[in-house]
Amino acid sequence: MKAVILAGGLGTRLQPYTTFLPKPMLPLGEKPILEHLIYWIRKNGIKSIVLCVSYLRKTIEDYFEDGKRFGVNIEYAISNRALSTAGQLKTAEKFIDDTFVCVYGDSIFHFSLRNMIKQHIKKKAFVTMSLNEYKTNLPYGVIETSKNGRVLSWNEKPKITANVNMGCYVMEPKVLSLIPKNKPYGMDDVIKKAMSRKKIVSSFISKKGFTDIGNKSSYKKAYQEYIQKLGKN
């Protein structure tokens, strides 16, 4: 089985950090985010990886080379422009001929990928999405009203729970036929298209979750948490 890592985004929300470094190469401790991600994939039994690269791709290629130094085999799918998530994935099509894992290159995951793959196979799914049980408090009072406008209840700053997408998928190769070539295309569009065609889109829900590094504040938080974790070990 192969894992495809989407590592070609422009990282505009992380400027100026990403002026000279692609987002997956930002350091988390002494290693870039992408190295942590590759280690997690390898720990879960996958040693063949395709990196979808574009923006400042030479930085990634020069660091990881063929992957031997990291105990994996790495191939590169290259695009000359930003193609969004599914558009990036499409560039890896020639490397895929079996069930595969697809992950976003700007997150650190904490759940068992092995178990997710087992569930995908057991359920004979077309796509399995990793979901995190996310809890947050709304910063406002929520008012319930009747149809005629009468106030029925006031719930001050309620806690809400929702399953959010973590950006890790197990997919069947035919999913690639749903993605147009050389065109920016979102993963949400692919999933919606698969569901409209009655394909089995399953979910793998984990409370352990993930660390999203999508903007400057989340990156700073992730970096501080990682340093604190190192200090405890």
C-alpha positions in Angstrom: 0.0 0.0 0.0 1.1 3.5 -0.8 0.5 6.8 1.0 0.1 10.0 -1.0 1.0 13.2 0.9 -0.3 16.5 -0.5 2.6 18.9 0.0 2.2 21.4 -2.8 0.1 24.2 -1.3 1.3 27.8 -1.3 0.9 28.3 2.5 -0.5 31.8 2.1 -2.0 31.8 5.6 1.4 31.2 7.1 3.2 34.1 5.4 5.9 35.3 6.0 7.1 31.9 7.4 6.4 30.3 3.9 8.2 32.9 1.9 11.3 30.7 1.6 10.0 27.4 2.9 7.0 25.4 1.8 4.5 24.8 4.6 5.3 21.1 5.1 9.0 22.0 5.7 8.3 24.4 8.6 10.1 23.1 11.7 8.4 21.4 14.5 11.1 20.9 17.1 14.3 19.9 15.2 12.4 18.2 12.3 10.1 19.6 9.6 6.4 18.9 9.8 6.7 16.5 6.8 9.3 14.4 8.5 7.0 13.9 11.5 4.2 12.9 9.1 6.4 10.4 7.2 7.5 8.8 10.5 3.8 8.4 11.5 3.0 6.8 8.2 6.0 4.4 8.5 5.1 3.5 12.1 1.7 2.5 10.8 3.2 0.0 8.3 3.4 2.0 5.0 6.9 2.4 3.5 6.0 3.6 0.0 5.2 7.3 -0.2 4.3 9.6 -3.1 4.9 13.3 -2.3 2.7 15.7 -4.4 4.9 18.8 -4.7 4.7 22.2 -6.4 5.6 25.4 -4.5 9.3 25.5 -3.6 9.4 21.8 -4.4 13.2 21.6 -4.6 13.5 22.3 -0.8 11.4 19.1 -0.2 13.1 17.0 -2.9 16.6 18.0 -1.7 15.8 17.1 1.9 14.0 13.8 1.5 15.5 12.6 -1.8 14.5 8.9 -2.4 13.5 8.4 1.2 16.1 5.8 2.1 17.5 7.9 4.9 14.0 7.9 6.5 13.3 4.2 6.1 10.8 4.7 3.2 10.7 4.8 -0.6 9.7 8.2 -1.9 8.4 9.1 -5.4 7.4 12.6 -6.5 4.3 13.8 -8.4 5.0 17.3 -9.6 2.7 20.2 -10.6 3.7 23.6 -11.8 0.8 25.4 -10.1 -1.5 25.2 -7.1 -4.3 22.7 -7.8 -6.1 22.5 -4.4 -6.3 19.2 -2.5 -7.9 16.8 -5.0 -6.2 18.5 -7.9 -2.8 17.7 -6.3 -3.9 14.1 -5.7 -4.7 13.7 -9.4 -1.0 14.3 -10.2 -0.2 11.1 -8.3 -2.5 9.0 -10.5 0.3 7.2 -12.4 1.8 5.9 -9.1 -1.5 4.4 -7.8 -2.9 1.0 -8.7 -4.3 -0.3 -5.4 -6.0 0.9 -2.2 -4.0 3.9 -0.9 -3.9 6.5 1.9 -4.1 10.2 1.2 -3.0 12.8 3.8 -2.7 16.5 3.9 0.9 17.6 4.4 0.2 20.3 7.1 -1.1 18.2 9.9 0.2 15.8 12.6 -2.0 12.8 13.3 -2.4 11.0 16.6 -4.7 8.0 15.8 -4.1 4.5 14.5 -3.9 4.5 10.7 -3.6 0.7 10.8 -7.0 0.5 12.4 -8.5 2.9 9.8 -7.2 0.8 7.0 -8.6 -2.4 8.5 -12.0 -0.8 8.9 -11.9 0.5 5.3 -11.2 -3.0 4.0 -13.8 -4.6 6.3 -16.6 -2.2 5.2 -15.5 -2.5 1.5 -15.7 1.3 1.3 -14.8 3.5 -1.7 -13.5 6.2 0.6 -13.0 6.3 4.3 -12.6 9.7 6.0 -10.8 10.4 9.3 -13.0 12.5 11.6 -12.2 14.0 14.9 -14.9 14.5 17.6 -14.4 18.3 18.1 -15.9 20.2 21.0 -16.1 24.0 21.3 -18.1 26.6 23.1 -20.1 29.1 21.1 -19.2 32.6 22.3 -22.8 33.8 22.3 -26.1 33.0 24.0 -28.2 30.8 21.8 -31.9 31.7 21.7 -34.6 29.2 20.6 -37.8 30.7 19.2 -41.1 29.4 18.1 -42.5 30.1 14.6 -44.4 33.2 15.7 -41.2 34.6 17.3 -41.8 33.8 20.9 -38.6 33.1 22.9 -38.7 29.6 24.2 -35.2 29.2 25.8 -31.9 30.9 26.3 -28.7 28.7 26.4 -25.7 30.9 27.3 -22.5 30.0 25.5 -23.4 26.4 24.9 -20.9 23.6 24.2 -21.3 22.0 20.8 -19.9 18.8 19.5 -19.2 18.0 15.8 -17.2 15.5 13.7 -14.6 17.5 11.7 -12.5 16.3 8.8 -8.9 15.6 9.8 -7.5 15.4 6.2 -6.5 11.7 6.2 -8.3 9.3 3.8 -8.2 5.7 2.7 -9.3 5.5 -0.9 -9.8 3.1 -3.8 -7.9 4.0 -7.0 -11.1 4.6 -9.0 -11.6 7.8 -6.9 -9.0 9.4 -9.2 -11.4 9.1 -12.2 -13.7 11.6 -10.4 -11.0 14.3 -10.5 -10.4 16.5 -13.5 -6.8 16.9 -14.8 -4.8 20.1 -14.4 -7.6 21.9 -12.7 -7.9 23.2 -9.1 -10.4 20.8 -7.4 -11.3 20.4 -3.8 -11.5 17.1 -1.9 -15.0 18.1 -0.7 -16.1 18.1 -4.4 -14.7 14.6 -4.9 -16.5 13.2 -1.8 -19.8 14.8 -2.8 -19.4 13.4 -6.3 -18.7 9.9 -4.9 -21.8 10.1 -2.7 -24.0 11.3 -5.6 -22.9 8.1 -7.4 -23.9 6.0 -4.4 -20.4 5.0 -3.5 -19.7 3.9 0.1 -18.1 6.8 1.9 -17.3 5.6 5.4 -16.0 7.4 8.5 -13.3 6.6 11.0 -14.0 8.7 14.1 -11.1 9.3 16.6 -11.0 11.3 19.8 -7.2 11.4 19.7 -7.4 13.7 16.7 -4.8 15.7 15.0 -2.7 18.9 15.1 -3.7 21.2 12.3 -1.0 23.7 11.2 -3.0 25.8 8.8 -2.2 29.3 9.9 0.3 31.3 12.0 -1.5 31.0 15.3 -2.0 27.2 15.0 1.6 26.8 14.0 2.9 28.7 17.0 0.6 26.7 19.3 1.8 23.4 17.8 5.4 24.4 18.1 5.0 25.4 21.7 3.1 22.2 22.6 5.8 20.1 20.9 8.6 21.8 22.8 6.7 21.3 26.1 6.2 17.6 25.2 9.9 17.2 24.6 10.7 18.8 28.0 8.5 16.2 29.8 10.2 13.2 28.2 
